[in-house]
Amino acid sequence: MAVLASFNPDTLQGDEELARIARFAAHLCDAPAASVSLVDEAHQRFIASKGMSEACTPRSTSFCATTMLGDDLLEVLDANEDTRFREYALVTGTEHLRYYVGAPLISSEGAPLGALCVTDIIPRDKPLGAVQKEGLKVLAEAVMRRIEAHREANRTGTEIELSAQRIQFVLDSVPDIAWSAAAGGRFDYFNARWEKTTGLPPPRDVEEWRQVIHPDDYDASLRKFTEAVKTAELFEDEWRMKRADGTYRWVLSRAVPSTHDPETARWYGTLTDIDDAYRISQERELLAGELAHRIKNIFSVIIGLITLHSNNDPAHKAFGAMLADNIRALSRAQEFALQMGKPSEENLIDLLTILMAPYGTEGNSAVSISGDDVPTGRRSATPLALTFHELATNSAKYGALSVAGGKLSITIKRTSDAVAISWQETGGPETAAPENTGFGSRLIKMSIEQQMGGTIKQAWRSEGLQVEITLPLERLAQ
């Protein structure tokens, strides 16, 4: 019975396609009545019929209940003479049924459901012909295709409805506001979070958003969204949203188009409360700025003290100058690290540009920095600053940067898990490997190999020093 219930018989009652099949079955068998019956535990229901006055009869007196248990046609020429059926109400009552022929209706699961039957009040002396029997079987198959298709459509519709309910539940449960808009920016859906947050009905167009966006933010955000709609490009903005209690909180507004065609693209967006994170970020920026200023002052004081004391002693003057230069390089690296997060200061090229600035990279063709853009972390800034400051200092004293025609090229190449930095000097005086390893060389080796887990190779060639540095991407990003 569960299988029969899955066909939802109530929705099949009076189905026109089944009624047409019943009419044709009656015509095929030259009989006045035909019907499609479905049989449950207690009743036989005629869901489509021609010439039948009854809509439902007890199963106990149902011809079709017997038919559906077989695998072929059941034909009764004279029910009044058939001991199986002559006491049935349809035979003895006003229906006066005498002739019956039925084809079983079997579901795709193999469950008997009922029958397609043809009846007459006049008994017959001979059975249907072969063509009529075959035709009745074909019509029974057509009945099954129809009710199976109906069940599948109901099942699909139910699944779609349940899926929609689940999606709606999820959308109404998330803390974000979710919305959608038709092509052109006409808003047609908001989840329940909108009214809970704003206390207002959903807006229908961009002008109605004015009531929830801070007056200082509305025009700029509207321009961004309008441009995104015109070009069907991703939209993202931050603005202050008015809540039901009258307070404003910062939100992240995002929207994506369904296609890249501005004429047809639907829009799907979210509003995420970022007020706490936004205010923390603002406080951190103020703190970072103050920290950077104080650290810069500390470095300046240290450099001043070194210069003051070393200048008074000729024996220490050169050492003091070298130490002061190293600290200046560290100061520049520290300033870079504290300002990281800004779009223009997040990668290795930016850091090298800052470190090499004293040697004239800006507008000076003697030094060039090029290659792949590689993310650089705060921890790696210090060892890199010491390494490249030492290399640049040596070049300015003894290498390519010590003469007018010398050139320095720094090239960055990224691979899947590492970055290779090539330092190539040309046009300078001929160089040779130092006989003794000095403090600077040991500093470079320690910075690259021990602190950053990389490798460094130096080659003193007639055309100038060549240095190859390889660093793990993971360590560089720290």
Phi, psi and omega per residue, in radians:
M1 nan -0.446 3.107
A2 -1.122 -0.640 3.111
V3 -1.141 -0.789 3.122
L4 -1.049 -0.727 3.136
A5 -1.094 -0.512 -3.122
S6 -1.161 -0.314 3.104
F7 -1.491 -0.108 3.128
N8 0.855 1.171 -3.029
P9 -0.944 -0.548 -3.127
D10 -1.025 -0.636 -3.112
T11 -1.362 -0.177 3.101
L12 -1.617 -0.219 -3.083
Q13 -1.018 2.185 3.107
G14 1.345 0.265 3.139
D15 -1.031 2.202 -3.019
E16 -1.171 -0.664 -3.135
E17 -1.140 -0.715 3.081
L18 -1.157 -0.629 3.107
A19 -1.114 -0.677 3.106
R20 -1.127 -0.694 3.107
I21 -1.106 -0.725 3.135
A22 -1.102 -0.749 3.138
R23 -1.087 -0.735 -3.121
F24 -1.207 -0.612 3.100
A25 -1.081 -0.736 3.098
A26 -1.097 -0.750 3.123
H27 -1.125 -0.744 -3.120
L28 -1.046 -0.679 -3.072
C29 -1.691 0.103 3.110
D30 0.951 0.912 -3.111
A31 -2.274 2.747 -3.094
P32 -1.414 -0.283 -3.023
A33 -2.469 2.568 3.061
A34 -2.724 2.706 -3.129
S35 -2.737 2.789 2.974
V36 -1.861 2.080 -3.081
S37 -2.027 2.546 3.009
L38 -2.127 2.317 -2.991
V39 -2.046 2.157 3.059
D40 -1.857 -2.815 -3.037
E41 -1.141 -0.519 -3.019
A42 -2.126 -0.377 -2.986
H43 -2.359 2.833 2.963
Q44 -2.040 2.123 -3.103
R45 -1.946 2.301 3.080
F46 -1.667 1.812 -3.054
I47 -1.495 -0.294 3.055
A48 -2.701 2.360 -3.072
S49 -2.745 2.886 3.005
K50 -2.338 2.182 3.078
G51 1.314 0.284 3.121
M52 -1.919 2.270 3.137
S53 -1.573 -0.470 -3.129
E54 -1.450 2.445 3.068
A55 -1.774 -0.367 -3.092
C56 -2.741 2.406 3.093
T57 -2.353 2.818 3.103
P58 -1.142 2.549 3.111
R59 -1.113 -0.562 -3.064
S60 -1.072 -0.390 3.119
T61 -2.076 0.562 -3.085
S62 -1.741 2.115 3.008
F63 -1.091 -0.719 -3.053
C64 -1.141 -0.471 3.102
A65 -1.117 -0.538 3.066
T66 -1.374 -0.719 -3.115
T67 -1.034 -0.779 -3.001
M68 -1.201 -0.283 3.130
L69 -1.487 -0.110 3.087
G70 -1.755 -3.137 -3.140
D71 -2.070 0.235 3.122
D72 -2.543 3.125 3.121
L73 -1.083 2.550 2.965
L74 -1.974 2.078 -3.113
E75 -2.150 2.220 3.117
V76 -2.077 1.955 -3.062
L77 -1.277 -0.670 3.115
D78 -2.537 1.786 -3.080
A79 -1.135 -0.455 -3.128
N80 -1.194 -0.347 -3.137
E81 -1.806 -0.047 -3.073
D82 -1.707 2.070 -3.067
T83 -1.104 -0.377 -3.141
R84 -1.268 -0.527 -2.932
F85 -2.187 -0.130 -2.959
R86 -1.176 -0.295 3.101
E87 -1.654 0.000 -3.136
Y88 -1.169 2.569 -3.102
A89 -1.057 -0.603 3.139
L90 -1.155 -0.380 3.140
V91 -1.579 -0.762 -3.068
T92 -1.524 -0.340 -3.055
G93 -1.551 -2.814 -3.059
T94 -1.187 -0.367 3.128
E95 -1.166 -0.539 3.053
H96 0.945 0.726 -3.089
L97 -1.205 2.319 3.087
R98 -2.133 -0.828 -3.106
Y99 -1.831 2.403 3.114
Y100 -2.514 2.365 2.957
V101 -2.451 2.293 -3.094
G102 -2.414 2.558 3.050
A103 -1.941 2.239 -3.070
P104 -1.165 2.557 3.050
L105 -1.897 1.997 -3.074
I106 -2.074 2.290 -3.109
S107 -1.277 2.953 3.120
S108 -1.123 -0.365 3.088
E109 -1.453 -0.116 -3.097
G110 1.597 0.190 -3.119
A111 -1.559 2.332 3.068
P112 -1.248 2.317 -3.086
L113 -1.980 -0.608 -3.048
G114 2.902 -2.506 -3.095
A115 -2.758 2.729 2.885
L116 -1.705 2.016 -3.017
C117 -2.195 2.668 3.075
V118 -2.147 2.353 -3.084
T119 -2.337 2.798 3.126
D120 -2.645 2.682 3.096
I121 -1.558 -0.062 3.132
I122 -1.911 2.199 3.110
P123 -1.192 2.824 -3.126
R124 -2.114 2.662 -3.117
D125 -1.754 -0.091 3.079
K126 -2.582 2.630 -3.110
P127 -1.275 3.009 3.093
L128 -1.086 2.699 3.053
G129 -1.313 2.950 -3.083
A130 -1.060 -0.706 -3.124
V131 -1.161 -0.712 3.124
Q132 -1.120 -0.738 3.127
K133 -1.104 -0.781 3.129
E134 -1.114 -0.699 3.120
G135 -1.093 -0.697 -3.139
L136 -1.150 -0.646 3.086
K137 -1.139 -0.715 3.114
V138 -1.104 -0.726 3.109
L139 -1.125 -0.630 3.097
A140 -1.124 -0.669 3.071
E141 -1.120 -0.657 3.103
A142 -1.136 -0.649 3.075
V143 -1.069 -0.789 -3.120
M144 -1.135 -0.687 3.107
R145 -1.075 -0.685 -3.130
R146 -1.162 -0.831 -3.065
I147 -1.329 -0.486 3.033
E148 -1.154 -0.754 3.115
A149 -1.102 -0.673 3.117
H150 -1.116 -0.747 3.115
R151 -1.103 -0.761 -3.124
E152 -1.121 -0.690 3.111
A153 -1.114 -0.739 3.101
N154 -1.119 -0.712 -3.134
R155 -1.130 -0.768 3.129
T156 -1.107 -0.759 3.129
G157 -1.096 -0.682 3.118
T158 -1.156 -0.750 3.127
E159 -1.108 -0.711 3.119
I160 -1.114 -0.730 3.140
E161 -1.129 -0.747 3.108
L162 -1.133 -0.705 3.122
S163 -1.107 -0.746 3.121
A164 -1.098 -0.682 3.119
Q165 -1.137 -0.713 3.123
R166 -1.123 -0.784 3.131
I167 -1.069 -0.760 3.134
Q168 -1.086 -0.709 3.124
F169 -1.079 -0.790 3.135
V170 -1.077 -0.828 -3.106
L171 -1.078 -0.657 -3.134
D172 -1.347 -0.267 -3.101
S173 -1.602 -0.436 -3.083
V174 -1.234 2.664 -3.131
P175 -1.283 -0.283 -3.140
D176 -1.435 2.726 2.947
I177 -1.515 2.264 3.106
A178 -2.046 2.481 -3.115
W179 -2.581 2.883 3.026
S180 -2.464 2.761 -3.123
A181 -2.496 2.546 3.085
A182 -1.310 2.990 3.119
A183 -0.935 2.362 -3.121
G184 1.661 -0.197 3.076
G185 1.654 0.474 3.066
R186 -1.585 1.986 -3.001
F187 -1.359 2.273 -3.044
D188 -2.255 -0.024 3.116
Y189 -2.675 2.406 2.966
F190 -2.444 2.444 3.072
N191 -1.331 3.047 -3.037
A192 -1.100 -0.374 -3.087
R193 -1.101 -0.469 -3.121
W194 -1.037 -0.972 -3.069
E195 -1.198 -0.565 3.100
K196 -1.133 -0.608 -3.080
T197 -1.460 -0.778 -3.025
T198 -1.701 -0.417 -3.056
G199 1.261 0.252 -3.086
L200 -2.132 2.729 3.023
P201 -1.188 2.703 -3.106
P202 -1.076 2.511 3.082
P203 -1.277 2.602 3.116
R204 -1.756 -0.412 3.122
D205 -2.525 3.064 -3.043
V206 -1.117 -0.530 -3.127
E207 -1.127 -0.626 -3.131
E208 -1.256 -0.225 3.042
W209 -1.250 -0.311 -3.097
R210 -1.005 -0.510 -3.082
Q211 -1.254 -0.246 -3.129
V212 -2.046 -0.213 -3.133
I213 -1.685 2.363 3.140
H214 -0.942 2.374 -3.106
P215 -0.939 -0.561 -3.134
D216 -1.330 -0.247 -3.076
D217 -1.869 -0.340 -2.952
Y218 -1.070 -0.922 -3.027
D219 -1.072 -0.766 -3.125
A220 -1.140 -0.730 -3.139
S221 -1.196 -0.655 3.104
L222 -1.070 -0.727 3.117
R223 -1.077 -0.741 3.133
K224 -1.111 -0.780 -3.107
F225 -1.193 -0.710 3.119
T226 -1.059 -0.717 3.114
E227 -1.161 -0.690 3.114
A228 -1.101 -0.717 3.120
V229 -1.132 -0.696 -3.133
K230 -1.134 -0.586 -3.056
T231 -1.846 -0.082 -3.095
A232 0.966 0.817 3.110
E233 -1.971 2.811 3.125
L234 -1.001 2.512 3.131
F235 -2.102 2.376 3.058
E236 -2.637 2.356 -3.130
D237 -2.765 2.831 3.069
E238 -2.153 2.295 3.106
W239 -2.698 2.952 -3.097
R240 -1.614 2.259 -3.084
M241 -1.906 2.351 3.128
K242 -1.436 2.230 -3.122
R243 -1.666 3.039 -3.095
A244 -1.068 -0.501 -3.128
D245 -1.514 0.078 3.088
G246 1.602 -0.144 3.126
T247 -1.457 2.805 3.099
Y248 -1.942 2.455 3.047
R249 -2.349 2.534 3.123
W250 -1.240 2.378 3.078
V251 -2.254 2.677 2.993
L252 -1.743 2.055 -3.109
S253 -1.804 2.121 3.127
R254 -2.214 2.589 3.074
A255 -2.649 2.470 3.114
V256 -2.213 2.464 3.084
P257 -1.484 2.636 3.129
S258 -1.309 -0.451 3.088
T259 -2.473 3.059 3.097
H260 -1.668 0.216 3.101
D261 -1.736 1.939 -3.105
P262 -1.016 -0.458 -3.089
E263 -1.298 -0.509 -3.032
T264 -2.059 -0.168 -3.017
A265 -1.153 2.210 2.905
R266 -1.498 2.772 -3.086
W267 -2.117 2.417 3.114
Y268 -2.244 2.170 -3.017
G269 -2.382 2.915 3.088
T270 -2.421 2.688 3.006
L271 -2.148 2.047 -3.084
T272 -1.977 2.221 3.114
D273 -1.215 2.053 3.123
I274 -2.145 0.322 -3.008
D275 -1.018 -0.822 -3.120
D276 -1.095 -0.832 -3.138
A277 -1.129 -0.634 -3.127
Y278 -1.129 -0.796 -3.116
R279 -1.192 -0.660 3.066
I280 -1.088 -0.726 3.132
S281 -1.096 -0.715 3.111
Q282 -1.090 -0.750 3.132
E283 -1.130 -0.690 3.132
R284 -1.151 -0.666 3.112
E285 -1.103 -0.720 3.103
L286 -1.132 -0.746 3.140
L287 -1.141 -0.738 3.135
A288 -1.097 -0.694 3.112
G289 -1.102 -0.763 3.125
E290 -1.158 -0.713 3.126
L291 -1.104 -0.760 3.129
A292 -1.063 -0.708 -3.136
H293 -1.127 -0.753 -3.104
R294 -1.198 -0.737 3.130
I295 -1.118 -0.694 3.114
K296 -1.076 -0.704 3.101
N297 -1.128 -0.683 3.126
I298 -1.099 -0.791 3.102
F299 -1.039 -0.721 -3.138
S300 -1.096 -0.707 3.128
V301 -1.126 -0.766 -3.139
I302 -1.081 -0.802 3.137
I303 -1.069 -0.710 3.129
G304 -1.095 -0.733 3.131
L305 -1.147 -0.740 3.121
I306 -1.073 -0.799 -3.118
T307 -1.116 -0.756 -3.111
L308 -1.046 -0.838 -3.060
H309 -1.341 -0.637 -3.089
S310 -1.305 -0.525 -3.130
N311 -1.173 -0.449 -3.136
N312 -1.410 -0.132 -3.123
D313 -2.283 1.838 -3.098
P314 -0.961 -0.525 -3.113
A315 -1.214 -0.460 -3.094
H316 -1.839 -0.038 -3.031
K317 -1.077 -0.807 -3.117
A318 -1.141 -0.757 3.113
F319 -1.094 -0.714 3.132
G320 -1.101 -0.717 3.135
A321 -1.118 -0.753 3.122
M322 -1.095 -0.769 -3.141
L323 -1.126 -0.686 3.117
A324 -1.124 -0.689 3.109
D325 -1.120 -0.717 3.097
N326 -1.067 -0.722 -3.129
I327 -1.197 -0.624 3.066
R328 -1.077 -0.726 3.101
A329 -1.089 -0.753 3.087
L330 -1.091 -0.650 3.121
S331 -1.096 -0.746 3.129
R332 -1.159 -0.696 3.117
A333 -1.144 -0.716 3.132
Q334 -1.130 -0.696 3.109
E335 -1.103 -0.702 3.087
F336 -1.074 -0.805 -3.090
A337 -1.113 -0.708 -3.118
L338 -1.224 -0.433 -3.122
Q339 -1.692 0.049 -3.128
M340 -1.081 2.616 -3.041
G341 1.950 -0.374 3.034
K342 -1.388 2.495 -3.031
P343 -0.954 -0.563 -3.040
S344 -1.561 -0.057 -3.042
E345 -2.369 1.080 -3.114
E346 -2.274 0.001 -2.997
N347 -2.296 3.033 -3.056
L348 -1.148 -0.656 3.124
I349 -1.075 -0.722 3.127
D350 -1.094 -0.777 -3.136
L351 -1.091 -0.803 -3.141
L352 -1.115 -0.628 3.106
T353 -1.085 -0.736 3.111
I354 -1.141 -0.784 -3.088
L355 -1.170 -0.594 -3.084
M356 -1.593 -0.019 -3.111
A357 -0.947 -0.711 3.133
P358 -1.095 -0.250 -3.100
Y359 -1.804 0.186 2.961
G360 1.519 0.647 3.092
T361 -1.211 -0.573 -3.106
E362 -1.270 1.907 3.093
G363 1.256 0.183 -3.109
N364 -2.044 2.005 -3.075
S365 -1.247 -0.110 3.138
A366 -1.178 -0.478 -3.125
V367 -2.190 2.231 3.104
S368 -2.276 2.465 3.116
I369 -2.219 2.173 -3.091
S370 -2.617 3.007 3.074
G371 2.125 -2.724 -3.037
D372 -1.370 2.588 3.111
D373 -1.484 2.030 -3.041
V374 -2.145 2.201 3.108
P375 -1.046 2.453 -3.110
T376 -2.269 2.299 -3.111
G377 -1.605 3.013 -3.095
R378 -1.168 -0.732 -3.059
R379 -1.160 -0.550 -3.103
S380 -1.388 -0.238 -3.073
A381 -1.096 -0.698 -3.076
T382 -1.174 -0.930 3.119
P383 -1.084 -0.582 3.091
L384 -1.160 -0.701 -3.139
A385 -1.089 -0.778 3.135
L386 -1.117 -0.725 -3.111
T387 -1.120 -0.912 -3.040
F388 -1.335 -0.459 3.020
H389 -1.142 -0.723 -3.135
E390 -1.150 -0.750 3.120
L391 -1.110 -0.742 -3.123
A392 -1.175 -0.687 3.124
T393 -1.077 -0.784 3.125
N394 -1.119 -0.669 3.125
S395 -1.154 -0.667 3.137
A396 -1.210 -0.452 -3.132
K397 -1.556 -0.772 -2.973
Y398 -2.185 -0.242 -2.993
G399 -1.905 -2.566 -3.003
A400 -1.082 -0.590 -3.096
L401 -1.386 0.010 3.132
S402 -1.573 -0.138 -3.133
V403 -2.214 2.799 -3.045
A404 -1.101 -0.670 -3.054
G405 -1.624 0.059 -3.088
G406 -1.297 2.647 -3.138
K407 -2.352 2.631 3.106
L408 -2.259 2.238 3.109
S409 -2.115 2.192 3.076
I410 -1.992 2.082 -3.085
T411 -2.103 2.362 -3.099
I412 -2.003 2.236 3.107
K413 -2.269 2.189 -3.092
R414 -1.755 2.411 3.000
T415 -2.020 -2.947 -3.061
S416 -1.138 -0.567 -3.078
D417 -2.339 0.110 -3.104
A418 -2.619 2.978 3.058
V419 -2.305 2.344 3.127
A420 -1.883 2.220 3.141
I421 -1.982 2.116 -3.119
S422 -1.879 2.161 3.105
W423 -1.898 1.995 -3.077
Q424 -2.226 2.050 3.075
E425 -1.749 2.441 3.076
T426 -2.470 2.689 3.057
G427 1.373 0.136 3.133
G428 -1.734 -3.054 3.098
P429 -1.168 2.696 3.132
E430 -1.123 2.359 -3.068
T431 -1.994 2.811 3.093
A432 -2.486 2.671 -3.134
A433 -1.100 2.374 3.137
P434 -1.137 2.537 3.138
E435 -1.228 -0.623 -3.132
N436 -2.095 2.506 3.097
T437 -1.409 2.050 -3.117
G438 -1.564 -3.105 -3.133
F439 -1.054 -0.729 -3.102
G440 -1.075 -0.742 3.126
S441 -1.123 -0.727 3.119
R442 -1.152 -0.625 3.112
L443 -1.104 -0.772 3.135
I444 -1.095 -0.833 -3.115
K445 -1.069 -0.743 3.129
M446 -1.132 -0.735 -3.107
S447 -1.125 -0.790 -3.055
I448 -1.381 -0.834 -3.011
E449 -1.457 -0.790 -3.048
Q450 -1.483 -0.801 -3.074
Q451 -1.389 -0.574 -3.051
M452 -1.998 -0.021 3.082
G453 1.144 0.482 -3.115
G454 -1.875 -2.904 3.096
T455 -2.299 2.695 3.106
I456 -2.467 2.337 3.090
K457 -2.241 2.318 3.137
Q458 -2.103 2.390 3.114
A459 -2.290 2.097 3.115
W460 -1.607 1.815 -3.100
R461 -1.886 2.901 -3.129
S462 -1.100 -0.567 -3.133
E463 -1.449 -0.147 3.104
G464 2.427 2.949 -3.109
L465 -1.213 2.399 3.027
Q466 -2.150 2.231 -3.133
V467 -2.183 2.299 3.082
E468 -2.061 2.055 -3.123
I469 -2.032 2.270 3.090
T470 -2.094 2.228 -3.098
L471 -2.228 2.428 3.029
P472 -1.141 2.363 3.132
L473 -1.043 -0.681 -3.104
E474 -1.068 -0.747 3.139
R475 -1.263 -0.627 3.138
L476 -1.116 -0.594 -3.091
A477 -1.382 -0.130 -3.080
Q478 -1.337 nan nan
